[in-house]
Amino acid sequence: MKLAGQFGNGLRNTVLVLLLIAAIVAAIVVLSRKKAIGSAASLDLTAPADPTPFSTVAFLRRIRATHDLVMSDSEKAALNKQIAEIEAACFSREPVKNMDFPGLIKKWLEVARRPVGPA
């Protein structure tokens, strides 16, 4: 029976450890790329093609949830107020007042697409 020497086992163990480290690094790189692509896609906004009160409120809520970093505190308050106004005007028993949904969407889309950083 032939036993492997100490040198043979050490080299094999070193190669196995290096392969394990390479696999871990590769997994981290792949996962970080998927996360970056997913977060960029979630920040991309598409305005509703035929705005209704429901789709407009959903769109404004998406802006509020995903683009709050580009908005000032006063803009956040104005957005919340705008959402509340649409809900009160369109989803209550009160008569519906005319609202310019495409104009509202355009206004808030411009705010959301504003670059992040100092002005």
N, C-alpha and C positions, 0 to 999 in steps of 0.2 A: 504494500500500500504506500502510495506516494503522497506526501503532504506538501501543500503549497507553502512556499516560504513567506516570511513576513513582508517582503517587498512586493510580492505578487498581490496579496490581499490589500495592501495600502493603496496601490495604484488602482485597483478595481474600485475600491471605496471612494477614492478621489474622483474618478470618472463618474461614478453614480451620483455623487453629491453635486458635481458640476452640471450634469444633465438635469437633475432635479431643480437646481437654481435657474437654469436656462428655461425650463418649462414654466416655472413660477413667474419669471420676468415676462415671458411671452403672453401668459394669461393676463397679467396686469395690463400690458400694452393693449391687448385686444379689448378687454373690458373698458378701459378708459376711453378708447376711441368710440366704442358703441355708446357710452354715456354722453360724450361730447356731441355726437351726431344726434342723439335723441333729444338732448336739451336744446340744441339749436332748432330742431324741427318743432319743438313745442312752443318756441317763442315766435315762430312764423305765424302771422295772422292772415286769415283770409276773410274779407268782409262778406256778409251774406249777399247773395246775388239779388234776391227779392226780399228786402227787409220787411219783416213783420214786427209787431211789438215784442213777441216772444223771442225771435231770432236776434233782435237788437239788444234786448236785455241780456241774453246769453252771451252775445259778443262783448258787451261792455263788462260783464262779470269776468270773462276770460282775460280781457285787458287788465282788469283790477288784480286778478290772481297772478298773472305772468309778467306784467310790465311795471310793477310798482316802483322799481328802482329808478326809472326815468321820470317819474312824476314827483312833483313837489307835494307838500302836505296840503296846500290849497287845491291843487289839481285832484288829489285823491278825494278830498271832501266834495269837490264839485262833481266828480264822477259818481260818488255815492248818492249825492243829491239827484243827479240826472237819472240814475237807475230807479230811485224811489219815485220820482215824478212820473216816469213811464209806467211803473207798476200801478201807481195811484190812478193815472189817467186811463189806462187800458185794461186793468184787471180788477177794477172795483165796480160798484153799481152806479157810480157817478157817470155822467155823460162823457164820452170820449172827445177830447179836444184834438184838433189837428196837430200832428207832430211831424216834423221833417226827419224821418228815420234815416234816409240816405245822408242828409247833412250832419246828423249826430254821429253817425258811423264814421264819416270822413273826418270830422273834427277829432274824435278820440283816436282814430287810427294814426293821424299825424302826430299826436302826443305820444302814442306808444312806439312809433318808429323813430322818434327823436333819439340821436345818439346819446349814450351814457357818458357822463363825465362833466367836468367843469365847463360852464358856458363861456 
